[in-house]
Amino acid sequence: MSTPGMHVSDVIDDIKAAFEQFPDAARWRVGVATYVDGPGSDISVMYAASYHVDGDGFFLVPEGMGEAFALEERPFTARELLDALEAEARWAGYAVHVRAEIVELADSSFASRNLPLWGAGVHDEAELVYFYYGAMALEA
């Protein structure tokens, strides 16, 4: 649905496209997905449990990682994410990343590996609207 280096406006467009194809997707969870061993391999999916803006970027934060950023984790639907993104017009041009990995440092602070989103998908059986990050299928 989108090209590499997604921005908030791309995420908005992709969520709306998902709703057009699957009207029930508005109540589905949001996730992030990546290829385990590169393009064409199995896909690993994590539910997003929080999101936040840091500087001029927007970040989806998978379940279990919110505490590192002092974020309350709560499941949210694709509709809730869309509403939040549309409510903040200034975010439209912000790059969107996933906090892909979190490491606790010796001083008890945290560092994260942030990877850009590059596309979107829908899994109707799992009731999930998800965004790809990491290796792209076109690299295969």
C-alpha positions in Angstrom: 0.0 0.0 0.0 2.9 2.4 0.7 6.5 3.1 -0.2 9.5 3.0 2.1 9.8 5.7 4.7 6.2 6.1 5.6 4.9 9.3 7.2 1.8 9.7 9.4 -0.2 10.8 6.3 0.7 7.4 4.7 -0.5 5.6 7.8 -3.7 7.5 7.7 -4.2 6.6 4.0 -3.5 3.0 4.6 -5.8 2.7 7.5 -8.6 4.3 5.5 -7.9 1.9 2.6 -8.1 -1.0 5.1 -11.5 0.2 6.2 -12.8 0.5 2.6 -11.7 -3.1 2.0 -12.7 -4.5 5.4 -15.3 -2.2 7.2 -14.9 -4.3 10.4 -11.2 -3.4 10.5 -12.1 -0.2 12.4 -12.4 -2.4 15.6 -9.4 -4.5 14.9 -6.0 -4.3 16.7 -3.0 -2.6 15.2 0.3 -4.5 14.8 3.7 -4.3 13.3 5.3 -7.1 11.2 8.7 -8.0 9.9 10.3 -10.9 8.0 12.1 -13.2 10.4 14.9 -14.1 8.0 14.6 -11.5 5.3 12.1 -11.1 2.5 10.1 -14.2 1.6 10.6 -15.8 5.0 8.1 -16.2 7.9 6.6 -13.0 9.3 6.8 -12.1 13.0 3.9 -9.9 14.2 3.7 -7.9 17.4 0.7 -6.1 18.7 1.2 -2.3 19.2 0.2 -1.3 22.7 1.1 2.3 22.7 2.4 5.1 20.5 4.1 8.5 21.0 5.7 11.4 19.3 9.3 12.2 20.0 10.8 15.3 18.4 9.5 15.1 14.8 8.8 11.4 14.6 5.9 9.2 15.4 6.5 5.8 17.0 4.4 2.6 17.4 5.5 0.8 20.5 4.9 -3.0 20.7 3.4 -4.7 23.7 5.9 -5.1 26.6 8.0 -2.1 25.6 5.9 0.8 26.8 7.3 0.8 30.3 10.8 1.7 28.9 9.2 5.0 27.6 6.9 5.6 30.6 3.9 4.9 28.4 0.7 3.3 29.5 0.1 0.2 27.5 -3.4 -0.4 26.3 -4.7 -2.2 23.3 -6.1 0.2 20.7 -8.1 -0.3 17.6 -7.3 0.9 14.1 -10.1 3.4 14.5 -8.6 4.8 17.7 -5.2 5.1 16.0 -6.8 6.8 12.9 -8.7 9.3 15.1 -5.6 10.1 17.1 -3.5 10.7 13.9 -6.2 12.8 12.3 -6.6 14.9 15.4 -3.0 16.1 15.2 -2.7 17.6 11.7 0.9 18.8 12.5 2.0 15.1 12.6 1.1 14.5 9.0 4.7 14.8 7.7 6.3 13.0 10.6 8.2 9.9 9.8 6.8 6.7 11.4 8.9 4.1 13.1 8.5 1.1 15.3 10.4 0.7 18.5 11.7 -2.6 17.2 14.0 -3.6 20.1 14.6 -2.2 23.5 17.8 -2.7 25.5 18.3 -1.7 29.1 21.7 0.0 29.6 24.0 -0.3 32.7 22.7 3.0 34.1 19.1 1.6 34.0 18.1 3.8 31.0 16.9 2.3 27.8 18.0 2.4 24.2 15.8 1.4 21.3 16.4 0.3 17.8 13.9 2.3 15.7 13.0 1.0 12.2 10.9 2.8 9.6 7.6 1.4 8.4 7.3 0.7 4.7 3.9 -0.8 4.1 0.6 -2.0 5.5 -1.5 -5.1 5.4 -4.7 -6.6 6.8 -5.2 -10.0 8.2 -8.9 -10.5 8.4 -8.8 -13.9 10.2 -6.6 -12.5 12.9 -8.6 -9.2 12.9 -5.4 -7.2 12.5 -4.3 -4.1 10.7 -0.5 -4.2 10.6 2.4 -2.2 9.3 5.6 -3.7 7.9 9.1 -2.7 9.1 12.5 -4.0 8.4 13.4 -5.8 5.2 11.1 -5.1 2.3 9.6 -7.8 0.1 10.9 -6.0 -3.0 14.5 -6.7 -1.9 14.1 -10.4 -2.6 
